[in-house]
Amino acid sequence: MARLLNVLLRFGMIALIIAGLIAVWEQVRGLESLSRFRRDKQTTQHIILKEVTALGRLELVKYTFNDIVEHEQVNMLLPNANAVLIVEGEATGCIDLTQVRADDIQTDADSITIRLPQPELCGWKVNHDRSRVYDTHFAFLDESQLVSDAYRQAERQIKQSALTSGILTQTRANANQMLRPLLERISGKKVSLQFD
């Protein structure tokens, strides 16, 4: 029995030492002073054009967001891993002009009425060049997955924030402010924009 207790005690000490070494490595590995021991990276790429698509979306507004994202990954045996990111992202509101048909344009002697499709959120993304990982804790083996999941969560939040901030309403207002005067100047008639 004493021998079993002695083996378990040694195993526990070894486990603590390994956990301590991993924790120290997590703190030390990003230090700038160790950069001279790293190899330079070389990348070779071969890009092939796959497809060309005609676009008809008129981008009318772009929202830029700053956010601090705290993402936690629940673990069964180890402490919960978490990452803190400082994120900049953007969302763009647009109108798809490819949906406008000839019968959507009604002309009278002195006016034109154009029926446009509803504004839509045509893109949202995290700007990775202006975002960074602030800190991670207990991400011993899956740090890249933890950070990747945190960025995905940030991207979903950018989309939701853009919608709740009224990007579609602003897109509609910008269409009236930008398109209507332009079309009136070109046609010489009073232009009215309506949305489906």
NORBELJO-V522492 format. One record per backbone hydrogen bond with DSSP energy under -0.5 kcal/mol. CO is the residue of the C=O (numbers start at 1). NH is the residue of the N-H. Records with the same first field share a line. If there is no record, write none. Layout:
CO = NH / NH
//
This chain:
1 = 5
2 = 6
3 = 7
4 = 8
5 = 9
6 = 10
7 = 11
8 = 12
9 = 13
10 = 14
11 = 15
12 = 16
13 = 17
14 = 18
15 = 19
16 = 20
17 = 21
18 = 22
19 = 23
20 = 24
21 = 25
22 = 26
23 = 27
24 = 28
25 = 29
28 = 31
31 = 34
32 = 35
34 = 37
35 = 38
56 = 97
57 = 59
58 = 95
61 = 93
63 = 91
65 = 89
67 = 69 / 87
68 = 70
69 = 71 / 85
71 = 83
72 = 74
73 = 81
81 = 73
82 = 137
83 = 71
84 = 134 / 135
85 = 69 / 87
86 = 132
87 = 67
88 = 127
89 = 65
90 = 125
91 = 63
92 = 122 / 123
93 = 60 / 61
94 = 120
95 = 58 / 97
96 = 99
97 = 100
101 = 104
102 = 105
104 = 106 / 115
106 = 113
110 = 190
111 = 108
112 = 192
113 = 106
114 = 116 / 194
116 = 196
120 = 94 / 122
123 = 92
125 = 90
126 = 128
127 = 130
128 = 131
132 = 86 / 134
135 = 84
137 = 82
138 = 140
139 = 143
142 = 146
143 = 147
144 = 148
145 = 149
146 = 150
147 = 151
148 = 152
149 = 153
150 = 154
151 = 155
152 = 156
153 = 157
154 = 158
155 = 159
156 = 160
157 = 161
158 = 162
159 = 163
160 = 164
161 = 165
162 = 167
163 = 166
166 = 170
167 = 171
168 = 172
169 = 173
170 = 174
171 = 175
172 = 176
173 = 177
174 = 178
175 = 179 / 180
176 = 181
178 = 182
179 = 183
180 = 184
181 = 185
182 = 186
183 = 187
184 = 188
190 = 112
192 = 114
194 = 116
//
